[in-house]
């Protein structure tokens, strides 16, 4: 780019120089021509006065040098010429300056000689006796003048070219230097030409877009990697959770098939097989529910429902399990209208109450409270179980997470209940609050906005 600008500047400088020389030479040539013509007219008038008074005697001893003087009669015959024999000269009556002088008293003309590359200027003055006195002077052409000043002119050209090269080189570097120093990583911090301001702003906008796209791409990649990790862990956990009931079912079924079970033990063994099958069914149902919630539950419709009624239904459904565990379920509150997906809200209440029944102390109470707020509906489920340590509370909503490993082996469950609660709450834009401490029970509070 620097080389291209340099060549362009040199070409422009040389072109301007040549045009300037031509114009200056033309102006000077015209100026000197007018001066020379004026001087020739004055000389002609002075010479005419001398001839008027002295006649031919005026020419005796006259130092003419650069001028040629011709005295022409009224009939065009040459009476005197300073450069030629008058007898051999032709009639001058048809010469332009002579005709003009005879008609107007004074005449001028010029004629060009291609051979001598000179132009002759003529001035003629009519005398009182009708004769004409003419003076002529040779004038060089522009080409002759240029050849005459050739050495000086060549020196000027060389100096001008050298100066043009030096200045063009410095100027081209100064022009390109701000462009070479542009900080393309921070376009708006450059202080260069105002003309490239729109380009720099466009670059800055595109860089911001690229950074945002790159950030989104990295985030997407991280999310995909995380999702892939969750999928692998989920698959491993599902496989692990299915193995236990499958081993139970397979083991008892094989004993019965091989006749290794006493008749009175067949019914208990069949009960074990049924329990394992129910556990597998519950696990599969929870997995299907979670998969459905992961997809957004877009096929499920929001309806006008009553949170208090759903809590009562869930408590009645868990009544038998609660009685078996020696736990009482108490539902308090009031009718609370809510725009929601009934099945998902019911699963939230059911899973929270079921956890309270499973982990609550025998003889304790699981309290379900429903309260209407100005712009929300609040569900609170409290149990008086062993509580959840602070370091485990952030993990309880993870899939297949079981807090007390030693106790969880004896408590049936899939480890997906609270995950279902979390995802169902997200569908309703609800938020969950967990308050628990070892030995002080656990309280889950779910707040639903009334309008979604």
N, C-alpha and C positions, 0 to 999 in steps of 0.2 A: 504493500500500500504506500509506504514512504517513497519507493522508487517511482511509482506511478504519479504521485503528487509532484515529485521533483521534476519529472519529465514535463508534466503539464505546465508547471510554473516557468520552466526554462523556455518552453515553446511560446507561452503567453508573453513573457518578457521580451524575447527576440522579435516576436511579431509586433508588439507595441513599439519597440525600438525602431524597427524598419519603417513602420507607418509614420512614426514621429519624424524620422530623417527625411522621408519623402515629403511630408507636409511642410517641414521647416525649409527644405531646399526649394520647394515650390513657392513658399511665401517670400523667402529671401530673393529668389530669382525675379519674382514679380516686382518686389520692392526696388531692387537695383535697376531693373529695366525702366521703371517709372522715373527714377532719379536720372538715369542716363538719357532718357527721352527729354526730360525737362532741361537738362544741361545742353543737349543737342539743339533744342529750340532756342535757348538763350544765345548759344554760339552762332546760330544761323542768323538771328536778328542783329547781333553785333556785326557779323561779317557783312550783312546786307547794308548796314549803315556806312561801313567803310567803303564798300563798292560804290554806293550812291555818291559819295564825296570824291573818291579818287579814281574810280573806274578801274582799268586794268593795272594802273600803277599800284593799286592796293595789294596786289599779289606779289609784287617785287620784294624779295627778301623775307617773305612771310614764312615763319616756322610752323608748319602745319602738323607734323608728326602723325598722330593717330586719326586725324580727320582727312577726308577727301572732299575737296571743294570743286564744284562744277557750276559754271555760269552759262545759262541756257538762254538763247534768244527767244523772242516772242513767237517765232515760227518753229521752234524746237531744235534749231541747230545749236551745236555746242560752241560757245565762244571761248571757254577756258575750262581746262580740267587739270587738276594737280597730279593726276596719276597716269594720264594717257594722252596720246596725240589727238588733238581735236579734229584733224582732217580725216582721221580714220574712224571716227566715232559716228554711230548712227543717230538718227533723229530721236530726240527725247520727249517729243510732244505727247506720246502715248503713255509715258510713265505716270503712275497713279498720283504720286506726290506733286508732279509738275502740273497735271490737269487740275488738281485741287487748289494749288497755289494760284494758278491763273484765274480760277473761278472765285476763290474765296479770299485770296491774299496770302494764305498760308496753308501748307499741306504736309501730311506725314504718311509714311508707309514703311513696310519692312518686307524683306525678301530673304528666303532661306536657301543656303547652298549646301546640298547634300554631300558634295565632294569635300568641301572644306569644313563641314560640320559647324558652320557659323551662320549667324543671322545678321543681316545688314539693316541698320536703321537709317531712314532718309527723312530729312526735314527741308522743305523748300519755302522760300520767301519771295513774293513778287515785289519787284522794284518799281519805282515810279515811272520808268520808261517802258514798262511792260515785259521786261526781261525777268528771269527767275534765277535766284541764287540758291543752290542746293548744297547741303552738307550731308555727308554720310559717315557712319562709324560702324565698325564691326563689333558684333556682340556675340559672345560665346553661348552655346546651347547648354542646357542643364547637364547633358552627358559630358560635354567638354569641361564644364566646371567641375564635375565629379572626378574626371580623369586628372584634372589639374590639382585637385586636393586629395589624390588617391592615397598617398602615404599617411597623411594626417587622418583621413577618413578611416583607413584600415586600422590605425592605432586606436581610434575611438571605438571601432567595432570590437576589437580584441579586448579592450578595457571593459566595455559594456558587457560583453559576453562573460568575461571572468567575474565581474561584479554580479551579474545575473545568476551565474552558477552558485557563487558563494551564498548570496541572499536566498536563492531558491532552496538550497540545501538546508540552511538554517530555518527557513520558514516552514519547509515540509516537516522537519523534525519537530518544530514547535506545534504544528497542526496535529501530528500523529501522537505526540507524547501524552496528551490527556487521554487519548483512546487506549494507548498501551498500558496506562496506569489505572484503567477502570477496574474496580473491585466488583467482579461479577457475582460474588457471593452476597454482597450487600449493595445492590444497585442504587438505592436511594441515598447512600452515604457519599456518593461521588459528587465532586464539584467540578464538572467539566463544562461542555457546551450545553446551552439551554435547548438547542435544537434536538439533542438526543434525549431530552427529558421524557417525552412520551415513550420512547423505546425502553428506557431504564425502568419507568413505572410499569410497563407491560412485563418486563423481565421479572420485576419484584413480585407482581401478581402471579405470574406463572410459577415462580419458585415457591410462593406460599401454597399454591394449589398442589405442586409436586410434594411439598413437605406434608401437607394434610393427607394427600393420597398415600404417601409412604407410611405416615403414622397409622392411617386406617388399615393399610395392608399389613403392617406389623401387628396391629391389634387383632385383625382377622386371623392372622397366622397363629398368634398366641391363643386366641379363643378356640381355633380349630385344634391346636395342640392340646389345650386344656380339655376340650370336648372329647378328643380322642383318648386322653388319659382317663377321663371320667368314664368313658364307654368301656375301656379295658377293665377298670376297677369294678364297674358295675357288672360286667360279664363274669369277672372272677368271683365277685360276691354272690351273684345269683347262683353260679355253679356250686359254690360252697354251701349256700343256704339250702339248695335242693338236695345236696348229698345226704344230709342228716335224715330227713323224712324218707328219702329213697332207701337208705340203708336199713332204716327201721322197717319199712314196708317189705323190702326184699328179704330181710332176715327172718321176720316172723312168718312171712308167706312160705319161705323155703322150709322152715321147721314144720309147718302144718302139712306141706306137700310131702315131706319125707316121713310123715307119721311119727315124728319125734315129740309130739305134744300130747299130753294126757287129755282125755275128753273134757275134764273139768277146766282145763286151761285154754281150750279152743276159743271160748267167748272172750276172755281177757286179751288173748293174742289178736283176735279179730278187732277188738276195740283199739288196740295199739295201731293196727293197720289203718283203721278209719281215722284215727287222730292224725297219723302221718299224711293221709290223703287230704284231710281238711287243711292241714298246715300248708301242704303244697298248693292247694286250691287258693287259700288266702294269699300266699306269696304271689301266685300268678295274677290274682285279681289286683293286688297292689302294684305289681309291675305294669300291668295294662293301664291302670289309673295314672301312674306316673308318666308313662309314655304319652298318654292322652294329654296330660297337663303340659308336658314339654312342648307339644305341638300347639299350645295356646288354647285348647278347648274351643276352637272356633265354631264347631257344630252344635255347641250347647247354647241355649237361649236364656237371656236374662228375663226374670219374671218378678212380679210383685209378690213377695212372700213375707212370712213372719218369723223372725229369728227366735223368738220365744217358743213358738210352736215346734220349730225344728229341734230346739234343745230338748223339749219334752219328749219328742219322738225318739231321739237318740238315747235318752235316759231310759225309756221304757224298753228299748231294744237290748240295752245292756243290763237290764234288771236281773236276769237269771245269772249272768256271769258275776255281777256284783254280789249277789246273795251267796253264790258259791265261794267267793273270795272273802266273804265276811265284811264287805264294804257297803256303805250306804251312799246312794246318789241323791242329792237334793238340788232341785231346780228352783231358783228364785228369780224375781224380776217382774217384768210386765210385758205386755204385747208390744213388739217393736217392729214396725213395718220396714221392709228392706227391699231394694231392687237388686236382685242377685240371681245366681244359678242355684236353685234349691239343692240339687244333688251334691254340689261341691261344698256348700255351707254345711250341709248335714255331715259330710265326711270330715270337715274340720272339727265340729262338735263331737262326733263319734270317736275320732282318733284321740282327741285330748282327754275325753272321759275314759276311754279304754285304757290309756296310759295311767290315768289316776287310779283305776281299779286294779291294774296289774301291779303297780309299784307302791300303792298306798298301804298303810299298815292295817292289819286285820282289826276290825272293830272301828275303823276310822270312817271318815266321810269325804266324799268328793262333792264339792259345791259348785254348781253351775249357775252363774248370775248373768242375767241379760238386762241391759239398761239402754234406754233411748237417750241420746245426746242431741243437741240442737241440729247438728249437721252430720251425725254419725250414729252408728249402733255399736255397742260395746259388749263383747262376750268375755266373761272371766271364768276360768276353770281352775279351782284350787283343790289340792289334795294335801293330806297330812302325812305323806310318806317320808322317806329318808332324806329327800332333797338332792340337789345336783351340785357337786363341787364347782367352784367358779372357773377352774381351768378346763372343765368339760362342757360348760354351757354353750360355748361357741360351736361345738361339734354336734350337738344333739339333733340338729336338723339335717345332718348329712345322711346319705343313704346307707342303710345297714349298720349305722352306728349304735352300739349297745354300751351304755356307760359302765355299769358294774358287771364286769365279765363273769365273776364268780356267781353272782345272783342271776344274771340273764340266762344262764344255761337252764335254770329251773323255771323260767318264766316264758311261756309260749309267745311267739311274735315273730314278725318278719324284719323288724328294724327299719321299716319304710313309713311307718305311720306319721311321724313328724315331718318327713320329707313331703308327704302328700299334703299335710297341713300348710307347709310353707308355700308350695306351688299353687295350691288352691287360693291362698290369701293373695298371692301375686296377681292371679287372674282378676280378683276383685279390687286390686289396688289397696288392699288392707295392710296394716302393719302389726307385727307381733312383738309383744314385750314379755320377757321371761324374768321372773323374780324367784330366786331359790337360794337356799343355803343348807348345808348338811344339818340334818336333824330338825329342820324348820318347815319341811314341806316345800311344795312347788306351786307357783301361780303363773298360768299362761293368760295373757290378755290380748285379744284380737279386736282391733277397731276397724269397722267397715265404714267407708263413706256411704251415705244414704243414696247419693246420685253419682254414677260413674260416667 
